[in-house]
Amino acid sequence: MVKRLICESEGQTLLEYGLLVSLIALISIAILTLLGERIRNLFVTVNSAIKTV
């Protein structure tokens, strides 16, 4: 079964899609982690400004 998947292009295509999806997921997590901190700080700043008014 493994030999058949290696020889056929369908197995290679499936592997490529799997690698592509995992790469997109890792990049998305990294971006959300970085932006999440900035967005949280923005909300804290706005919240503090509203409380002082």
Backbone as CSV, one residue per row, in Angstrom:
resi,resn,N_x,N_y,N_z,CA_x,CA_y,CA_z,C_x,C_y,C_z
1,MET,0.835,-1.193,0.000,0.000,0.000,0.000,0.882,1.261,0.000
2,VAL,1.938,1.267,0.818,2.830,2.418,0.861,3.533,2.582,-0.482
3,LYS,3.960,1.468,-1.077,4.633,1.516,-2.372,3.712,2.098,-3.429
4,ARG,2.446,1.729,-3.366,1.481,2.243,-4.336,1.294,3.751,-4.170
5,LEU,1.248,4.233,-2.912,1.084,5.668,-2.676,2.303,6.454,-3.137
6,ILE,3.494,5.858,-2.988,4.706,6.540,-3.421,4.757,6.631,-4.939
7,CYS,4.353,5.570,-5.620,4.430,5.536,-7.080,3.350,6.367,-7.752
8,GLU,2.187,6.465,-7.132,1.087,7.207,-7.743,1.201,8.691,-7.417
9,SER,0.724,9.508,-8.317,0.783,10.953,-8.104,-0.266,11.429,-7.115
10,GLU,-1.318,10.642,-6.893,-2.351,11.059,-5.942,-1.780,11.150,-4.531
11,GLY,-0.929,10.214,-4.163,-0.314,10.247,-2.845,0.602,11.448,-2.685
12,GLN,1.321,11.779,-3.731,2.205,12.934,-3.689,1.404,14.226,-3.599
13,THR,0.324,14.293,-4.334,-0.520,15.481,-4.300,-1.133,15.656,-2.912
14,LEU,-1.579,14.568,-2.316,-2.153,14.624,-0.979,-1.109,15.093,0.024
15,LEU,0.106,14.609,-0.097,1.183,15.033,0.785,1.489,16.513,0.603
16,GLU,1.510,16.984,-0.623,1.770,18.399,-0.882,0.676,19.271,-0.282
17,TYR,-0.574,18.860,-0.432,-1.670,19.626,0.164,-1.563,19.623,1.684
18,GLY,-1.197,18.510,2.256,-1.033,18.436,3.712,0.060,19.368,4.199
19,LEU,1.185,19.398,3.492,2.270,20.307,3.867,1.857,21.761,3.701
20,LEU,1.121,22.054,2.643,0.665,23.419,2.400,-0.296,23.881,3.498
21,VAL,-1.227,23.023,3.873,-2.187,23.373,4.924,-1.475,23.577,6.256
22,SER,-0.508,22.720,6.570,0.208,22.874,7.836,1.050,24.151,7.836
23,LEU,1.640,24.511,6.712,2.406,25.746,6.625,1.501,26.966,6.804
24,ILE,0.346,26.952,6.176,-0.610,28.053,6.319,-1.074,28.163,7.767
25,ALA,-1.317,27.024,8.419,-1.748,27.036,9.817,-0.667,27.624,10.714
26,LEU,0.581,27.242,10.502,1.668,27.771,11.327,1.840,29.275,11.139
27,ILE,1.748,29.730,9.914,1.870,31.167,9.644,0.702,31.926,10.267
28,SER,-0.502,31.377,10.167,-1.674,32.028,10.757,-1.549,32.138,12.265
29,ILE,-1.080,31.080,12.901,-0.905,31.102,14.355,0.132,32.141,14.751
30,ALA,1.216,32.215,14.007,2.258,33.201,14.312,1.734,34.622,14.165
31,ILE,1.013,34.883,13.105,0.477,36.229,12.869,-0.548,36.592,13.940
32,LEU,-1.439,35.667,14.260,-2.449,35.955,15.280,-1.828,36.154,16.646
33,THR,-0.759,35.435,16.933,-0.078,35.615,18.206,0.522,37.016,18.298
34,LEU,1.171,37.457,17.230,1.772,38.791,17.241,0.715,39.896,17.259
35,LEU,-0.283,39.771,16.428,-1.324,40.799,16.367,-2.232,40.764,17.584
36,GLY,-2.407,39.599,18.161,-3.271,39.471,19.333,-2.789,40.323,20.487
37,GLU,-1.489,40.358,20.693,-0.908,41.174,21.767,-1.138,42.660,21.507
38,ARG,-0.949,43.080,20.268,-1.164,44.493,19.932,-2.631,44.881,20.071
39,ILE,-3.519,44.015,19.635,-4.957,44.310,19.734,-5.383,44.367,21.198
40,ARG,-4.860,43.461,22.015,-5.181,43.484,23.455,-4.714,44.791,24.072
41,ASN,-3.508,45.222,23.727,-2.996,46.495,24.256,-3.853,47.664,23.804
42,LEU,-4.346,47.630,22.582,-5.220,48.688,22.090,-6.514,48.746,22.893
43,PHE,-7.112,47.588,23.162,-8.345,47.558,23.951,-8.104,48.037,25.380
44,VAL,-6.979,47.691,25.953,-6.652,48.154,27.304,-6.510,49.662,27.321
45,THR,-5.858,50.221,26.306,-5.691,51.670,26.213,-7.032,52.371,26.056
46,VAL,-7.864,51.864,25.194,-9.196,52.459,24.991,-10.031,52.343,26.254
47,ASN,-9.962,51.219,26.920,-10.715,51.012,28.154,-10.254,51.993,29.230
48,SER,-8.978,52.206,29.338,-8.440,53.150,30.322,-8.866,54.572,29.994
49,ALA,-8.869,54.918,28.714,-9.282,56.259,28.299,-10.752,56.494,28.582
50,ILE,-11.572,55.477,28.418,-13.006,55.613,28.670,-13.267,55.774,30.167
51,LYS,-12.536,55.067,30.994,-12.725,55.150,32.447,-12.351,56.517,32.986
52,THR,-11.368,57.177,32.384,-10.944,58.480,32.881,-11.870,59.606,32.434
53,VAL,-12.709,59.356,31.437,-13.622,60.397,30.940,-14.812,60.460,31.782
